[in-house]
């Protein structure tokens, strides 16, 4: 026992009578956190070495405690769109701050504000406001930006989704100089800054690796410290593998806005079936090919390099029951469990009532539950409001034919004619009547905890695995393991207390639905369910 206990306030809180979700397991342990340094503490060191005790002991009544959730693809929410630039730019800063305070109440304590394809001037104006915001370690600010994710405009025009074709860029004829011109050199990590410790606004970039000059750019971006993701792409398996070898780390919303899995060309999805470095190949050795067709080997006989196996990437999944069928989610997870990162791809309409809203370029988006569709049109079989929050959300799942994949992401429920089998009466009736195209999916309005519930029910991995996909996996992908996404001593004390999960017995937990009860940020309680948010410093 220590010789004397320090009577001074310590800023320490002890969470007791709780179940911790850590390392893919659910364990019964207490947790000590500090509001002074915002870190998780080693209880033995605190008590025996520092002779300190907790200022507050919180009995959680057997509730679950998880690391704070991390969302690496979020376009906006609660009425705010990261891509919309107001005339008074000060209003943009206020909008970000308001979103951060609302977002943390959903359990998300850190995220990458995401900008889809835009004109260069938009990036130049807004990126400075999206830089990492946790340096002050001020819990009152809510969710913490870890830096922006720029999703485009270097993407395929045939896999653009709802990205405006008019702003897409066809490749990198000038190499890294094209990246600097697009986003602004001052927003990139290698910029000379007035303050050496000022973080770069950009953390991650999504691009299509088949674009001319892309692989050279991937190699240079990765060497300079940026997370490179591949997405919105026509890339074959070989080209995607070359991108991984060049330094790419993640696949943006796997399955969506890319070629579907084919038995002779597995495409981007095929990367999940491999686990060793990609050896030299003709494809990888000539990354600066002047045309995308030179990189696209899908129409040619399979070369000897087809047997080469690139390293497995991290991959994002939108488990909202609309973008992906539950079986697709389970298939991807089982192929590469440690690489699975759940994302919301949420838009500004997250948290808003159902209805039709104005969007960019004079277009409209209709919200109906978690389903968002472009052009103000909603499928006859669209999901009912709130369907995505159900763990057994099989009625909300969307399927897409290969023809629709070529046209862009479209929404359809399994019970609709668009999703019926070729031999069904729905597809056989009225053969001469042109089928009205299904509406195009326009991001999501789902919360990350809803994705966790869906994934836990669909994947077979259980609740602990689902939580790992929004905590440890994104932290590893961003190179932040040991800082974010864990409950080990030294990690940031960003915590989510979850209610429910009563069916989740055993170390890995079952599929009992959970919800956010409390949130801690940097060791301070910032949200309590039913108390209107922040509890106090």
C-alpha positions in Angstrom: 0.0 0.0 0.0 1.2 3.6 -0.6 2.5 5.4 2.5 0.1 8.3 2.0 -2.7 9.2 -0.4 -2.5 12.5 -2.1 -5.6 14.5 -1.0 -5.5 17.0 -3.8 -8.0 16.8 -6.7 -6.7 14.5 -9.3 -9.1 14.9 -12.2 -9.4 11.1 -12.2 -12.7 9.2 -12.8 -13.1 5.5 -12.1 -15.7 3.7 -14.1 -16.8 0.6 -12.3 -19.3 -2.3 -12.6 -18.9 -2.1 -16.4 -18.1 -4.4 -19.3 -15.3 -3.3 -21.5 -15.2 -4.0 -25.3 -11.5 -4.5 -26.0 -9.4 -6.6 -28.4 -12.5 -8.2 -29.8 -13.8 -9.4 -26.4 -16.1 -8.2 -23.7 -14.4 -8.3 -20.3 -15.5 -7.3 -16.8 -13.0 -4.6 -15.7 -12.9 -1.1 -14.1 -11.5 1.7 -16.2 -9.6 4.8 -14.9 -9.5 8.0 -17.0 -8.0 11.4 -16.5 -9.6 14.7 -17.3 -6.2 16.4 -16.9 -4.3 14.7 -19.7 -7.4 13.2 -21.4 -5.9 9.7 -21.3 -6.8 6.3 -20.1 -4.7 5.4 -17.0 -3.0 2.4 -15.6 -4.9 1.9 -12.4 -2.0 0.1 -10.6 0.4 2.9 -11.5 -2.0 5.6 -10.4 -2.7 4.1 -7.1 0.7 2.6 -6.1 3.2 4.9 -7.9 1.4 8.2 -7.9 -0.6 7.6 -4.7 -3.7 9.1 -6.3 -7.4 8.2 -6.0 -10.3 9.0 -8.2 -12.3 12.2 -7.6 -15.4 10.4 -8.9 -16.5 6.8 -9.1 -19.2 6.1 -11.7 -21.1 2.9 -11.3 -22.3 2.0 -14.8 -24.6 -0.8 -13.7 -23.1 -3.5 -16.0 -23.3 -1.3 -19.1 -20.9 -1.8 -22.0 -17.9 0.6 -22.5 -16.3 1.0 -25.9 -13.7 3.3 -27.3 -15.1 6.3 -29.0 -16.4 5.6 -32.5 -14.5 6.8 -35.5 -16.1 7.6 -38.9 -13.7 8.0 -41.8 -16.3 8.9 -44.4 -18.8 11.5 -43.4 -20.0 14.2 -45.9 -22.1 16.1 -43.4 -25.0 15.9 -41.0 -27.6 17.8 -38.9 -28.2 20.2 -41.7 -24.6 21.0 -42.5 -22.8 20.0 -45.7 -19.0 20.1 -45.7 -19.1 20.9 -49.5 -21.4 23.9 -49.3 -19.6 27.3 -49.1 -21.7 30.1 -47.7 -21.1 33.7 -48.8 -20.0 34.5 -45.2 -17.2 32.0 -44.6 -17.5 32.5 -40.9 -20.8 30.8 -41.0 -19.0 27.7 -42.3 -16.8 27.6 -39.2 -19.9 27.9 -37.0 -21.6 25.1 -38.9 -18.6 22.7 -38.3 -18.6 23.5 -34.6 -22.4 22.9 -34.4 -22.0 19.6 -36.3 -19.2 18.4 -33.9 -21.4 18.9 -30.9 -24.3 17.0 -32.4 -22.2 14.2 -33.8 -20.5 13.4 -30.5 -24.0 12.5 -29.1 -24.2 9.7 -31.6 -21.1 8.1 -30.1 -18.7 9.4 -32.8 -15.8 11.1 -31.0 -13.4 11.4 -34.0 -14.0 11.5 -37.8 -12.7 12.5 -41.2 -14.9 15.3 -42.6 -15.3 14.2 -46.2 -15.5 16.3 -49.4 -16.8 14.6 -52.5 -15.6 15.9 -55.9 -15.7 19.6 -56.1 -14.2 22.5 -58.0 -10.7 23.5 -56.9 -11.9 26.7 -55.3 -14.2 24.9 -52.9 -11.3 22.8 -51.5 -9.2 26.0 -51.2 -11.9 27.7 -49.2 -13.1 25.0 -46.8 -10.2 22.7 -46.1 -8.5 25.0 -43.6 -11.7 24.7 -41.4 -11.5 20.8 -41.5 -7.9 20.4 -40.2 -7.3 18.2 -37.1 -9.0 19.9 -34.2 -7.9 17.8 -31.2 -4.6 19.7 -30.5 -6.4 21.8 -27.9 -7.8 18.7 -26.2 -11.0 20.7 -25.5 -13.8 18.2 -24.7 -16.4 20.9 -25.0 -15.9 21.1 -28.8 -17.5 17.7 -29.3 -16.4 15.3 -32.0 -12.8 15.8 -33.2 -11.8 16.2 -36.8 -8.8 14.0 -37.6 -8.3 15.8 -40.9 -10.3 15.9 -44.2 -11.0 13.0 -46.5 -11.0 14.3 -50.1 -13.1 11.8 -52.1 -12.3 12.9 -55.7 -12.2 14.6 -58.1 -9.6 12.2 -59.5 -12.2 9.4 -60.0 -13.7 7.4 -62.9 -16.4 9.3 -64.8 -18.2 5.9 -65.3 -18.2 5.2 -61.5 -18.9 8.7 -60.3 -22.1 7.9 -58.3 -23.6 11.3 -57.5 -20.3 13.1 -58.0 -20.9 15.8 -60.7 -19.2 14.7 -63.9 -18.4 18.4 -64.7 -15.8 18.7 -61.9 -14.0 15.4 -62.4 -10.3 15.4 -63.4 -9.1 12.9 -66.0 -5.7 12.0 -64.4 -2.3 13.3 -63.4 -0.4 14.6 -66.5 1.7 16.7 -64.2 2.0 14.2 -61.4 1.9 15.6 -57.8 1.6 19.2 -59.2 -2.0 18.3 -60.2 -2.8 17.3 -56.6 -1.3 20.6 -55.3 -3.3 22.7 -57.9 -6.5 20.9 -57.1 -6.5 21.0 -53.3 -4.1 23.9 -52.6 -0.5 23.2 -51.6 -1.1 24.9 -48.3 -3.6 22.1 -47.4 -1.1 19.3 -47.9 1.3 17.9 -45.3 4.5 19.0 -47.1 3.5 22.7 -47.2 5.6 25.3 -45.4 3.5 26.6 -42.6 3.8 29.6 -40.3 3.7 27.2 -37.4 5.7 24.0 -37.7 3.3 22.1 -35.5 0.2 23.2 -37.4 -1.4 20.0 -38.8 -2.3 19.5 -42.4 -6.0 19.8 -43.2 -5.9 16.7 -45.5 -5.6 13.2 -44.0 -6.9 10.9 -46.8 -7.4 11.0 -50.5 -9.7 8.7 -52.6 -8.7 8.3 -56.3 -9.2 5.9 -59.1 -5.8 4.1 -59.7 -6.5 3.4 -63.4 -6.3 7.1 -64.3 -3.2 8.1 -66.2 -0.3 8.8 -63.9 -2.2 7.7 -60.8 0.2 5.0 -59.6 3.1 7.4 -59.5 1.0 9.8 -57.5 -0.2 7.1 -55.1 3.5 6.2 -54.4 4.4 9.8 -53.7 1.3 10.7 -51.6 1.9 7.6 -49.4 5.6 8.5 -49.1 4.6 11.9 -47.9 2.3 10.6 -45.2 -1.2 10.7 -46.7 -3.6 7.8 -46.5 -4.4 6.8 -50.1 -7.7 5.1 -50.7 -9.0 3.7 -54.0 -12.6 4.1 -55.0 -15.1 5.2 -57.6 -13.0 3.1 -60.0 -13.1 0.8 -63.0 -9.8 -0.8 -61.8 -9.2 -4.5 -62.5 -7.8 -6.7 -59.9 -4.3 -6.2 -61.3 -4.5 -2.5 -61.3 -6.0 -2.4 -57.8 -3.1 -4.6 -56.6 -0.6 -2.3 -58.2 -2.1 0.6 -56.3 -1.7 -1.4 -53.0 1.9 -2.1 -53.8 2.4 1.6 -54.5 1.2 2.5 -51.0 -2.6 2.7 -51.1 -4.1 1.5 -47.7 -7.9 1.4 -48.1 -10.8 0.8 -50.4 -13.5 3.4 -50.2 -17.0 2.0 -49.7 -16.2 -1.5 -51.0 -18.7 -2.8 -53.7 -20.2 0.6 -54.3 -19.0 2.6 -57.3 -16.7 -0.1 -58.6 -16.8 -3.1 -60.8 -18.7 -6.1 -59.3 -17.0 -9.3 -58.4 -16.5 -11.5 -61.5 -15.2 -15.1 -61.5 -12.5 -14.3 -64.1 -11.7 -10.8 -62.9 -12.4 -10.4 -59.1 -11.8 -6.6 -59.4 -11.1 -4.6 -56.3 -12.9 -7.1 -54.1 -10.3 -9.7 -55.1 -7.8 -7.9 -52.9 -9.5 -9.3 -49.8 -8.6 -12.8 -50.9 -4.9 -12.2 -50.8 -2.4 -11.7 -48.1 1.2 -11.3 -49.4 3.2 -8.5 -51.1 2.7 -8.0 -54.8 5.9 -8.9 -56.7 7.1 -6.9 -59.7 4.8 -7.2 -62.7 4.5 -5.4 -66.0 1.5 -3.5 -64.7 3.2 -2.3 -61.6 6.4 -1.4 -63.3 4.8 1.1 -65.7 2.5 3.2 -63.6 2.8 6.3 -65.7 1.1 4.8 -68.7 -0.4 7.6 -70.8 -3.9 6.0 -71.1 -6.2 4.2 -68.7 -6.7 1.5 -71.3 -3.0 0.5 -71.0 -3.6 -0.3 -67.3 -6.9 -2.0 -67.8 -6.1 -5.6 -68.4 -9.6 -7.0 -68.0 -10.1 -7.3 -71.7 -6.8 -9.1 -72.3 -5.6 -12.6 -71.6 -4.6 -13.0 -67.9 -0.8 -12.4 -67.6 1.5 -14.4 -65.5 1.2 -11.6 -62.9 -2.4 -12.6 -62.3 -1.1 -15.2 -59.8 0.6 -12.5 -57.8 -1.1 -11.7 -54.5 -1.1 -8.0 -53.3 -1.4 -7.1 -49.7 -4.8 -7.0 -48.2 -6.2 -3.5 -47.8 -8.5 -1.9 -45.2 -12.0 -1.5 -46.7 -15.0 0.6 -45.9 -18.5 -0.8 -45.7 -21.8 1.1 -45.5 -23.9 -1.2 -43.4 -27.1 0.7 -43.7 -29.1 -2.0 -45.4 -29.4 0.1 -48.5 -26.0 0.3 -50.1 -25.2 -3.4 -49.4 -27.0 -6.6 -49.0 -26.4 -8.2 -45.5 -24.7 -11.2 -47.1 -22.2 -8.9 -49.0 -21.3 -7.4 -45.6 -20.7 -10.8 -44.1 -18.8 -12.0 -47.1 -16.3 -9.1 -47.0 -15.8 -9.3 -43.3 -15.1 -13.0 -43.3 -12.6 -12.5 -46.1 -10.6 -10.0 -44.1 -11.9 -9.3 -40.6 -9.0 -7.0 -39.4 -9.4 -4.8 -42.4 -13.1 -4.0 -42.0 -14.0 -0.4 -41.3 -17.7 0.6 -41.0 -18.5 4.0 -42.4 -21.7 6.0 -42.7 -21.1 8.0 -45.9 -23.7 10.3 -44.2 -24.9 13.5 -45.8 -26.2 16.8 -44.4 -29.7 15.2 -44.1 -28.5 13.0 -41.2 -30.7 13.9 -38.2 -33.2 15.9 -40.3 -36.9 15.0 -40.9 -37.9 13.0 -44.0 -38.6 15.2 -47.1 -37.0 16.6 -50.2 -34.1 19.0 -49.9 -32.1 21.2 -52.2 -28.6 20.0 -53.0 -25.7 21.3 -55.1 -26.0 22.2 -58.8 -29.7 22.8 -58.6 -30.4 19.1 -57.8 -32.5 17.7 -55.0 -32.2 14.8 -52.6 -35.1 13.0 -51.0 -34.7 11.5 -47.6 -36.9 8.6 -46.4 -35.5 7.1 -43.3 -31.8 6.2 -43.9 -32.4 6.1 -47.7 -31.3 9.2 -49.7 -32.0 9.4 -53.4 -30.9 12.0 -56.0 -33.2 14.1 -58.2 -36.0 14.2 -55.6 -37.4 10.8 -56.6 -38.0 7.9 -54.3 -38.4 4.2 -55.3 -41.8 2.8 -54.9 -40.2 0.2 -52.6 -38.1 2.6 -50.6 -37.5 1.7 -47.0 -39.7 3.1 -44.4 -38.4 5.7 -41.9 -36.2 4.2 -39.3 -35.8 0.9 -41.0 -32.0 1.1 -40.9 -31.9 1.2 -37.2 -33.3 -2.4 -36.9 -30.9 -5.2 -36.5 -33.0 -7.5 -38.7 -33.0 -4.9 -41.5 -33.4 -7.3 -44.3 -36.3 -5.4 -45.9 -34.2 -2.3 -46.4 -31.4 -4.0 -48.2 -30.6 -2.9 -51.8 -29.5 -5.0 -54.7 -28.0 -3.8 -58.0 -27.9 -5.6 -61.3 -24.6 -5.5 -63.4 -26.4 -3.2 -65.8 -27.3 -0.8 -63.0 -23.7 -1.0 -61.7 -22.6 0.3 -65.1 -25.0 3.2 -64.9 -24.2 4.2 -61.3 -25.4 3.2 -57.9 -29.2 2.7 -57.8 -31.6 2.0 -55.0 -33.9 -1.0 -55.0 -35.3 -3.2 -52.2 -35.2 -7.0 -52.5 -39.0 -7.1 -52.9 -39.1 -4.8 -55.9 -39.1 -5.7 -59.6 -35.6 -4.3 -59.9 -34.3 -6.9 -57.4 -36.4 -9.9 -58.6 -34.7 -12.9 -60.2 -34.6 -13.1 -64.0 -37.3 -15.9 -64.0 -39.7 -14.1 -61.6 -43.1 -12.8 -62.7 -42.0 -9.3 -61.9 -39.2 -9.4 -64.4 -41.2 -11.4 -67.0 -44.2 -9.1 -67.1 -44.5 -6.3 -69.6 -41.3 -7.2 -71.6 -41.8 -4.4 -74.1 -42.3 -1.7 -71.4 -39.0 0.2 -70.7 -38.1 -0.1 -67.1 -38.0 3.2 -65.2 -34.5 3.6 -63.8 -34.3 3.2 -60.0 -33.3 6.4 -58.2 -29.6 6.9 -57.6 -28.4 6.4 -54.0 -27.1 9.8 -52.6 -25.1 8.8 -49.6 -26.7 7.9 -46.4 -28.5 9.3 -43.3 -27.6 6.4 -41.0 -25.7 6.8 -37.7 -22.6 4.7 -36.9 -24.3 3.0 -34.0 -27.0 1.8 -36.4 -24.3 0.4 -38.7 -22.8 -1.4 -35.6 -26.1 -3.0 -34.8 -26.7 -4.1 -38.4 -23.2 -5.5 -38.8 -23.4 -7.4 -35.5 -26.6 -9.0 -36.7 -25.4 -9.8 -40.2 -21.7 -10.7 -40.0 -21.7 -13.5 -37.4 -18.9 -11.8 -35.6 -20.9 -10.4 -32.7 -21.0 -7.1 -31.0 -17.4 -6.9 -30.0 -16.3 -7.4 -33.6 -18.7 -4.8 -34.8 -17.4 -2.3 -32.3 -13.8 -3.1 -33.5 -14.8 -2.1 -37.0 -15.6 1.5 -35.8 -12.7 1.8 -33.3 -9.6 -0.3 -33.6 -9.7 -0.9 -37.4 -10.0 2.8 -38.4 -7.4 3.7 -35.9 -5.0 1.2 -37.4 -5.8 2.4 -40.9 -5.0 5.9 -39.9 -1.8 4.9 -38.0 -3.4 6.0 -34.7 -3.4 2.7 -32.9 -2.3 3.3 -29.3 -3.8 6.8 -29.5 -7.4 6.2 -30.7 -9.7 3.2 -30.9 -8.6 1.4 -27.8 -9.0 1.1 -24.0 -5.4 0.5 -23.1 -3.5 2.9 -20.8 -2.1 5.8 -22.8 -5.0 5.9 -25.3 -7.1 9.0 -25.5 -10.0 8.7 -23.0 -12.7 8.9 -25.7 -15.4 6.5 -24.6 -18.9 5.4 -25.5 -21.2 3.8 -22.9 -23.7 1.6 -24.6 -27.1 0.5 -23.3 -28.7 -2.7 -24.4 -26.7 -5.6 -25.7 -28.4 -7.9 -23.2 -28.3 -10.8 -25.7 -24.6 -10.4 -26.1 -23.4 -13.1 -23.8 -19.9 -14.5 -24.0 -16.6 -12.9 -24.8 -17.5 -11.7 -28.2 -21.1 -10.7 -27.5 -24.1 -11.6 -29.5 -26.4 -9.4 -31.7 -28.4 -7.6 -29.0 -29.1 -4.1 -30.2 -27.3 -1.3 -28.5 -27.7 2.5 -28.2 -25.5 5.4 -26.9 -26.1 6.1 -23.2 -23.1 8.3 -22.4 -20.0 9.8 -24.1 -16.7 10.9 -22.7 -14.2 13.0 -24.6 -10.7 13.5 -23.4 -11.7 12.1 -20.0 -14.7 14.4 -19.5 -18.3 13.4 -19.8 -19.9 15.3 -22.6 -23.2 13.5 -23.2 -25.8 11.6 -21.1 -28.8 10.2 -22.8 -32.0 11.9 -21.7 -30.2 14.9 -20.2 -29.9 17.0 -23.4 -26.2 16.5 -24.1 -23.3 17.9 -22.2 -23.3 17.3 -18.5 -20.6 19.7 -17.5 -16.9 20.0 -17.1 
